[in-house]
Amino acid sequence: MSDRTMTAADKPAAGVPAARSPHVDAGDAGYRKDLKSRHINMIAIGGAIGTGLFLGAGGRMADAGPSLFIAYAVCGVFAFFVVRALGELVLHRPSSGAFVSYAREFTGEKGAYAAGWLYFLNWSTTAVADITAAATYAHFWGMFSDIPQWVLALIALGVVLTTNLISVKYFGEMEFWFAIIKVAALVAFMLVGIYLVVTHHEIDGHTPGLSTISSNGGIFPSGVMPMLLLIQGVVFAYASVELCGVAAGETENPEKIMPRAINSIMWRVGLFYVGSVVLLALLLPYTAYSGDESPFVTVFDKLGVPGAAGVMNLVVLTAALSSLNSGLYSTGRILRSMSLSGSAPKFTGVMNKRGVPFGGILLTAAFGVVGVFLNFVMPEDAFELVLNFASIGIIGTWSMIMICSLLFWTRSKEGRVTRPDYRLPWAPYTQLVTLAFLAAVLVLMWMDGGVGRTTVNSLPLIALALVGGWYLVRKRVKQIDEERSEI
């Protein structure tokens, strides 16, 4: 069957129900359907709870104060729109190539090429952020304090890479337990935090409650602008929500599993992200937090509970390793889809006998080694530097998902495809508003100055690299497409 989409001539006659898409992604062959419902549900949770909350919230709270919860809430709503749009596309046609495969179906090979490499930019730089976070967490314990940060980063990369190469079943089990640990820790923190607020139990000389906010400058202690400028970093906190869409290609019955997993993301975002940040603001003045350690560790450390800070630090270390594990998993699948269409190196399409596309995984891990070097030359700034470039990749990925969703809606109106019962609400306005929001995030990055402005200014170079890369691979892409068309 051809890898191309339905043409105008293929449009069904009036009164004839539209058939399922004839598009087939060659990159879907060879995978094992080993991910169960519990895996997908917990992968969805793990994707919505990551390093951006456990490590990034500390520095952001110090900059914006309690208003940080507004930024998390706003970004959470748009993250839900993105994953809901992806969920509709998944039910239209499950694929391990996910949005790259959908970009190929609705925008052609150029769109798939751009979507895939922007996603790789996201996760290759996120891998650097994750190993940096893991090394930072490890320094909390005295036994690791004398070990250079770059050494700890290298160890973290090596451990996660090894486990990711085993099989998708082990990946699913690993993410299942990682997610349970993260959720259990956040629930424990919230229960303790609520108890401390209700009982007005002092923490480091401060009495928890609304007075902690009102006596320290209110919700906007530094004004509204710092909160707005932090939105570009908060977007990073939701960078893994699309992971469940990639995993759908390796699970049985995605039609039943995916809607439940995606719908649960919204309330989890409200409970864990917004709820946790509100509690952090009620427990301690925003000036008590910093980007040097997890804000949850800060609370337990100042609370003086023996061993509690160490346990929470272990949890946030788990979160960093979980994010790294997810990044290696997803880029491996995305790169394989691209490789078999000609837009990624051939070796990234190689799969072992256990159904693991190890070529793409190793390529992402290689960029993680660059992160080890960054931790060697600039350990203090490595996290924030790669965070901004990861945000560019996220914005590009989310934009492509919404563009594909918009084109899918357009084709449904033309009768060329049939939308599933599980749909993105308020289309096409949802897609347009989300795209406008993502454009606004770029503007905020530029307004923030420093590394953010440098990152936005580098967009022409990123675009030039994408254009140059396309001219290098376009002949191979065209050749492969023609060969499939003849089958």
C-alpha positions as CSV (number, residue, x, y, z in Angstrom):
1,M,0.0,0.0,0.0
2,S,1.2,3.5,-0.8
3,D,2.6,5.6,2.0
4,R,0.9,8.7,0.6
5,T,-2.4,10.1,1.8
6,M,-5.7,10.2,0.0
7,T,-5.8,12.5,-3.0
8,A,-8.7,14.8,-4.0
9,A,-9.7,12.2,-6.5
10,D,-10.1,9.6,-3.8
11,K,-12.7,11.7,-2.0
12,P,-15.8,9.6,-1.2
13,A,-19.0,10.3,-3.0
14,A,-21.8,12.1,-1.3
15,G,-23.6,9.9,1.2
16,V,-20.8,7.4,1.4
17,P,-19.1,7.1,4.8
18,A,-15.5,8.2,4.8
19,A,-13.1,5.2,5.2
20,R,-10.2,5.0,7.6
21,S,-7.0,6.7,6.3
22,P,-5.1,4.6,3.8
23,H,-1.8,6.0,5.2
24,V,0.6,3.4,6.5
25,D,3.8,4.2,8.4
26,A,6.5,1.7,7.5
27,G,8.2,2.6,10.8
28,D,5.4,0.8,12.7
29,A,6.5,-2.7,11.6
30,G,8.4,-4.9,14.0
31,Y,7.2,-3.5,17.3
32,R,5.8,-5.7,20.0
33,K,2.4,-4.8,21.6
34,D,3.8,-5.3,25.1
35,L,2.5,-2.2,26.8
36,K,-0.6,-2.8,29.0
37,S,-3.3,-0.4,30.2
38,R,-1.5,0.2,33.5
39,H,1.7,1.1,31.7
40,I,0.0,3.6,29.4
41,N,-1.9,5.2,32.4
42,M,1.2,5.6,34.4
43,I,3.2,6.8,31.4
44,A,0.6,9.5,31.0
45,I,1.0,10.4,34.7
46,G,4.8,10.3,34.5
47,G,4.8,12.5,31.4
48,A,2.8,15.1,33.2
49,I,5.0,15.0,36.3
50,G,8.6,15.5,35.6
51,T,11.9,17.4,36.2
52,G,10.3,20.7,35.4
53,L,8.2,20.5,38.6
54,F,10.6,18.7,40.9
55,L,13.7,20.8,40.1
56,G,12.6,23.8,38.1
57,A,9.8,25.0,40.5
58,G,12.3,26.1,43.1
59,G,14.1,28.7,41.0
60,R,10.9,29.9,39.4
61,M,9.2,30.3,42.8
62,A,12.1,32.4,43.9
63,D,11.7,34.6,40.8
64,A,7.9,35.0,40.4
65,G,6.7,34.2,43.9
66,P,3.2,32.5,44.5
67,S,2.0,33.7,41.1
68,L,3.9,30.7,39.7
69,F,0.7,28.6,40.2
70,I,-1.0,30.8,37.5
71,A,1.7,30.0,35.0
72,Y,1.4,26.3,35.7
73,A,-2.4,26.4,35.4
74,V,-2.3,28.3,32.1
75,C,0.4,26.1,30.5
76,G,-1.4,23.0,31.8
77,V,-4.6,23.9,30.0
78,F,-2.7,24.2,26.7
79,A,-0.8,21.1,27.4
80,F,-4.1,19.3,27.8
81,F,-5.3,20.7,24.4
82,V,-2.2,19.4,22.7
83,V,-2.4,15.9,24.2
84,R,-6.2,15.8,23.5
85,A,-5.5,16.7,19.9
86,L,-2.9,14.0,19.7
87,G,-5.3,11.5,21.3
88,E,-7.8,12.2,18.5
89,L,-5.1,11.5,15.9
90,V,-4.0,8.4,17.7
91,L,-7.6,7.0,17.6
92,H,-7.7,7.9,13.9
93,R,-4.6,5.8,13.3
94,P,-2.3,4.5,16.1
95,S,1.4,4.8,15.2
96,S,4.7,4.6,17.0
97,G,5.8,7.4,14.7
98,A,3.1,9.5,16.4
99,F,3.0,13.2,15.3
100,V,5.8,12.6,12.8
101,S,3.6,10.0,11.1
102,Y,0.6,12.4,11.2
103,A,2.7,15.2,9.9
104,R,3.7,13.0,7.0
105,E,0.0,12.2,6.3
106,F,-1.3,15.7,6.5
107,T,1.6,18.0,5.5
108,G,3.9,15.7,3.5
109,E,7.5,14.6,4.0
110,K,8.8,18.1,4.6
111,G,6.4,18.5,7.5
112,A,7.4,15.1,8.9
113,Y,11.1,15.9,8.5
114,A,10.7,19.2,10.4
115,A,8.5,17.7,13.1
116,G,10.9,14.9,13.8
117,W,14.0,16.9,14.0
118,L,12.4,19.5,16.2
119,Y,11.3,16.7,18.5
120,F,14.8,15.4,18.5
121,L,16.1,18.9,19.4
122,N,13.6,18.8,22.3
123,W,14.6,15.4,23.7
124,S,18.4,15.6,23.0
125,T,18.6,18.8,25.0
126,T,16.1,17.5,27.6
127,A,18.4,14.6,28.1
128,V,21.1,17.1,29.0
129,A,18.8,18.8,31.5
130,D,17.8,15.4,33.0
131,I,21.3,14.2,33.6
132,T,22.2,17.6,34.9
133,A,19.3,17.4,37.3
134,A,20.3,13.9,38.4
135,A,23.8,15.0,39.1
136,T,22.5,18.0,41.0
137,Y,20.3,15.8,43.1
138,A,23.1,13.3,43.9
139,H,25.2,16.1,45.3
140,F,22.6,16.4,48.1
141,W,24.1,13.4,49.8
142,G,27.5,13.8,51.4
143,M,28.9,10.6,49.9
144,F,28.6,12.2,46.4
145,S,29.5,15.7,47.2
146,D,33.2,15.3,46.2
147,I,32.4,13.6,42.9
148,P,32.4,16.1,40.0
149,Q,29.0,16.8,38.5
150,W,30.0,15.6,35.1
151,V,31.0,12.2,36.4
152,L,27.6,11.8,38.1
153,A,25.9,12.9,34.9
154,L,27.8,10.3,32.9
155,I,26.8,7.5,35.3
156,A,23.2,8.5,35.1
157,L,23.3,8.4,31.3
158,G,25.0,5.0,31.3
159,V,22.5,3.4,33.6
160,V,19.4,4.6,31.9
161,L,20.7,3.9,28.4
162,T,21.5,0.3,29.4
163,T,18.0,-0.3,30.8
164,N,16.3,1.3,27.8
165,L,17.9,-1.0,25.3
166,I,16.5,-4.2,26.9
167,S,12.9,-4.2,25.6
168,V,9.7,-2.1,25.6
169,K,8.2,-4.3,28.3
170,Y,11.0,-3.4,30.7
171,F,10.6,0.2,29.7
172,G,6.9,0.0,30.5
173,E,7.6,-1.6,33.9
174,M,10.3,0.9,34.7
175,E,8.0,3.9,33.9
176,F,5.1,2.3,35.8
177,W,7.1,2.1,39.0
178,F,8.8,5.5,38.4
179,A,5.4,7.1,38.1
180,I,4.1,5.4,41.2
181,I,7.0,6.7,43.2
182,K,6.5,10.2,41.9
183,V,2.8,10.2,42.6
184,A,3.2,8.6,46.0
185,A,5.8,11.3,46.9
186,L,3.6,14.2,45.8
187,V,0.6,12.8,47.6
188,A,2.7,12.4,50.8
189,F,4.0,15.9,50.4
190,M,0.5,17.4,49.8
191,L,-0.9,15.5,52.9
192,V,1.9,16.7,55.1
193,G,1.7,20.2,53.6
194,I,-2.1,20.4,54.2
195,Y,-1.6,19.2,57.8
196,L,1.1,21.9,58.4
197,V,-1.1,24.6,57.0
198,V,-4.2,23.6,58.9
199,T,-2.4,23.2,62.2
200,H,-0.2,26.3,61.6
201,H,2.9,24.2,62.5
202,E,6.0,26.4,62.3
203,I,8.6,25.7,59.7
204,D,12.0,27.3,60.2
205,G,10.4,30.1,62.2
206,H,7.6,30.7,59.7
207,T,3.9,30.0,60.3
208,P,2.3,28.4,57.3
209,G,-0.9,29.9,55.9
210,L,-2.2,32.8,53.8
211,S,-0.1,35.2,55.9
212,T,3.0,33.6,54.4
213,I,1.9,35.0,51.0
214,S,0.3,38.3,52.2
215,S,3.3,39.2,54.4
216,N,5.8,38.7,51.6
217,G,4.5,40.8,48.8
218,G,1.3,39.0,47.9
219,I,0.7,36.8,44.9
220,F,2.8,39.0,42.6
221,P,5.7,40.2,44.9
222,S,7.7,41.3,41.9
223,G,4.9,42.2,39.6
224,V,3.1,40.3,36.8
225,M,5.9,40.4,34.3
226,P,8.2,37.9,36.1
227,M,5.4,35.3,36.0
228,L,4.7,35.9,32.3
229,L,8.4,35.6,31.5
230,L,8.6,32.3,33.3
231,I,5.9,30.7,31.1
232,Q,8.5,29.6,28.6
233,G,10.3,27.6,31.3
234,V,7.0,26.3,32.7
235,V,6.2,24.9,29.2
236,F,9.2,22.6,29.6
237,A,7.5,21.1,32.7
238,Y,4.9,19.6,30.5
239,A,7.3,18.5,27.8
240,S,6.5,14.7,28.1
241,V,2.7,14.8,27.9
242,E,2.8,13.7,24.2
243,L,4.7,10.5,25.2
244,C,1.5,8.5,25.7
245,G,0.8,9.1,22.0
246,V,4.1,7.6,21.0
247,A,3.5,4.6,23.3
248,A,0.1,3.9,21.7
249,G,1.8,2.2,18.8
250,E,3.1,-0.5,21.2
251,T,-0.1,-1.3,23.1
252,E,-3.2,-3.4,22.5
253,N,-6.6,-1.7,22.2
254,P,-5.4,1.9,22.1
255,E,-9.1,2.9,21.4
256,K,-10.0,1.9,25.0
257,I,-6.8,2.8,26.8
258,M,-5.9,6.2,25.3
259,P,-9.0,8.2,26.1
260,R,-8.9,7.3,29.8
261,A,-5.2,8.0,30.1
262,I,-5.5,11.4,28.3
263,N,-8.6,12.6,30.2
264,S,-6.9,11.9,33.5
265,I,-4.1,14.4,32.6
266,M,-6.2,17.5,33.3
267,W,-7.1,16.8,36.9
268,R,-3.6,15.5,37.6
269,V,-2.2,18.7,36.3
270,G,-4.5,20.7,38.5
271,L,-3.9,18.5,41.6
272,F,-0.2,17.9,41.4
273,Y,1.2,21.0,39.7
274,V,-1.1,23.8,40.7
275,G,-1.8,22.2,44.1
276,S,1.8,21.6,44.9
277,V,2.9,25.1,44.0
278,V,0.1,26.6,46.1
279,L,1.2,24.6,49.1
280,L,4.8,25.5,48.6
281,A,3.8,29.2,48.6
282,L,1.7,28.7,51.8
283,L,4.4,26.8,53.7
284,L,7.4,29.1,53.2
285,P,8.1,32.6,51.9
286,Y,9.0,32.4,48.2
287,T,12.5,33.8,49.1
288,A,13.2,30.5,50.9
289,Y,13.4,28.6,47.6
290,S,16.2,28.5,45.0
291,G,17.2,26.8,41.9
292,D,20.0,24.9,43.6
293,E,17.7,22.2,45.0
294,S,14.2,20.8,44.7
295,P,11.6,23.0,46.5
296,F,10.2,19.8,48.1
297,V,13.6,19.0,49.6
298,T,13.8,22.6,50.9
299,V,10.5,22.2,52.8
300,F,11.4,18.9,54.4
301,D,14.9,20.0,55.1
302,K,13.6,23.1,57.0
303,L,10.9,21.0,58.7
304,G,13.7,19.1,60.4
305,V,12.2,15.6,59.9
306,P,15.1,13.1,60.1
307,G,15.7,11.5,56.7
308,A,12.6,13.1,55.0
309,A,14.7,15.5,52.8
310,G,16.9,12.6,51.7
311,V,13.8,10.5,50.8
312,M,12.3,13.3,48.8
313,N,15.6,13.9,47.1
314,L,15.7,10.2,46.1
315,V,12.2,10.7,44.6
316,V,13.2,13.7,42.5
317,L,16.3,11.8,41.3
318,T,13.9,9.1,40.2
319,A,11.9,11.7,38.3
320,A,15.0,12.9,36.4
321,L,16.0,9.4,35.5
322,S,12.4,8.7,34.4
323,S,12.3,11.7,32.1
324,L,15.7,10.6,30.6
325,N,14.3,7.1,30.1
326,S,11.2,8.4,28.4
327,G,13.2,10.7,26.1
328,L,15.4,7.8,24.9
329,Y,12.4,5.7,24.3
330,S,10.4,8.2,22.3
331,T,13.2,9.5,20.1
332,G,14.1,6.0,19.2
333,R,10.6,5.4,17.8
334,I,10.4,8.8,16.1
335,L,13.8,8.5,14.5
336,R,13.0,5.0,13.2
337,S,9.8,6.3,11.5
338,M,11.9,9.1,9.9
339,S,14.7,6.7,8.9
340,L,12.4,4.4,7.0
341,S,11.1,7.4,5.1
342,G,14.6,8.6,4.3
343,S,14.7,11.8,6.5
344,A,17.0,10.4,9.2
345,P,20.2,8.4,9.1
346,K,19.8,4.8,8.1
347,F,21.3,3.4,11.3
348,T,18.5,5.1,13.4
349,G,16.1,2.7,11.7
350,V,17.9,-0.4,13.0
351,M,15.9,-2.6,15.4
352,N,17.1,-5.5,17.5
353,K,15.4,-8.8,17.9
354,R,13.5,-7.6,21.0
355,G,11.8,-4.9,18.9
356,V,13.9,-2.0,20.3
357,P,15.1,0.7,17.7
358,F,18.5,1.0,19.3
359,G,20.0,3.1,16.5
360,G,17.9,6.2,17.4
361,I,18.3,5.6,21.1
362,L,22.1,5.6,20.8
363,L,22.0,8.8,18.7
364,T,20.0,10.6,21.5
365,A,22.4,9.2,24.1
366,A,25.3,10.6,22.1
367,F,23.9,14.0,22.5
368,G,23.6,13.3,26.2
369,V,27.4,12.9,26.2
370,V,27.4,16.6,25.1
371,G,25.5,17.3,28.3
372,V,28.2,15.6,30.2
373,F,30.7,18.0,28.6
374,L,28.5,20.9,29.5
375,N,28.4,19.8,33.1
376,F,32.2,19.7,33.0
377,V,32.8,23.2,31.6
378,M,29.8,25.1,33.1
379,P,28.1,23.1,35.9
380,E,26.3,26.2,37.2
381,D,24.5,27.1,33.9
382,A,24.1,23.8,32.1
383,F,20.5,23.3,33.2
384,E,19.1,26.7,32.2
385,L,21.0,26.8,28.9
386,V,19.6,23.5,27.6
387,L,16.2,24.3,29.1
388,N,15.7,27.1,26.6
389,F,16.7,25.0,23.6
390,A,14.4,22.2,24.8
391,S,11.6,24.7,24.9
392,I,12.1,25.6,21.2
393,G,11.8,21.9,20.4
394,I,8.7,21.6,22.5
395,I,7.1,24.6,20.9
396,G,7.9,23.2,17.4
397,T,6.5,19.7,18.3
398,W,3.3,21.0,19.9
399,S,2.7,23.4,17.0
400,M,3.0,20.6,14.5
401,I,0.5,18.5,16.5
402,M,-2.0,21.3,16.5
403,I,-1.4,22.0,12.7
404,C,-2.0,18.3,12.0
405,S,-5.1,18.4,14.2
406,L,-6.4,21.4,12.3
407,L,-5.7,19.8,8.9
408,F,-7.4,16.6,10.1
409,W,-10.5,18.7,11.1
410,T,-10.5,20.4,7.7
411,R,-10.4,17.1,5.9
412,S,-13.2,15.7,8.0
413,K,-15.3,18.7,6.9
414,E,-14.5,17.8,3.3
415,G,-15.6,14.2,4.0
416,R,-12.1,12.8,3.3
417,V,-11.6,11.3,6.8
418,T,-13.9,10.5,9.7
419,R,-13.2,11.9,13.1
420,P,-13.4,9.4,16.0
421,D,-15.9,9.9,18.8
422,Y,-13.1,11.0,21.0
423,R,-12.3,14.5,19.8
424,L,-10.6,17.7,20.7
425,P,-13.3,20.0,21.9
426,W,-14.1,23.4,20.3
427,A,-12.2,22.7,17.1
428,P,-10.9,24.6,15.1
429,Y,-10.7,27.4,17.7
430,T,-8.8,25.3,20.1
431,Q,-6.0,24.7,17.6
432,L,-5.8,28.3,16.6
433,V,-5.7,29.7,20.2
434,T,-3.1,27.1,21.1
435,L,-0.9,28.1,18.2
436,A,-1.3,31.8,19.2
437,F,-0.2,30.9,22.7
438,L,2.9,29.0,21.5
439,A,3.8,32.0,19.4
440,A,3.4,34.2,22.4
441,V,5.8,32.0,24.4
442,L,8.5,32.7,21.8
443,V,7.9,36.4,22.3
444,L,8.2,36.0,26.1
445,M,11.4,34.1,25.6
446,W,12.9,37.0,23.6
447,M,11.6,39.6,26.2
448,D,13.3,37.7,29.0
449,G,16.7,38.6,27.6
450,G,19.8,36.6,28.4
451,V,19.9,33.0,27.3
452,G,16.2,33.1,26.3
453,R,16.8,35.9,23.8
454,T,19.9,34.2,22.5
455,T,17.8,31.1,21.9
456,V,15.1,32.9,20.0
457,N,17.8,34.8,18.0
458,S,19.2,31.4,17.0
459,L,15.9,30.4,15.3
460,P,17.1,31.5,11.9
461,L,20.2,29.2,12.3
462,I,17.9,26.3,13.4
463,A,15.7,27.0,10.3
464,L,18.8,27.2,8.1
465,A,20.0,23.8,9.5
466,L,16.6,22.2,8.8
467,V,16.5,23.6,5.3
468,G,20.1,22.5,4.6
469,G,19.4,19.0,6.0
470,W,16.3,18.7,3.9
471,Y,18.3,19.3,0.7
472,L,20.7,16.6,1.8
473,V,18.0,13.9,2.3
474,R,15.3,14.9,-0.2
475,K,16.5,12.6,-3.0
476,R,16.5,9.6,-0.7
477,V,13.0,10.6,0.7
478,K,11.6,10.9,-2.9
479,Q,13.2,7.6,-3.9
480,I,11.7,5.7,-1.0
481,D,8.3,7.3,-1.5
482,E,8.3,6.3,-5.2
483,E,9.3,2.7,-4.4
484,R,6.5,2.4,-1.9
485,S,4.0,3.9,-4.4
486,E,4.9,1.2,-6.9
487,I,4.1,-1.6,-4.4
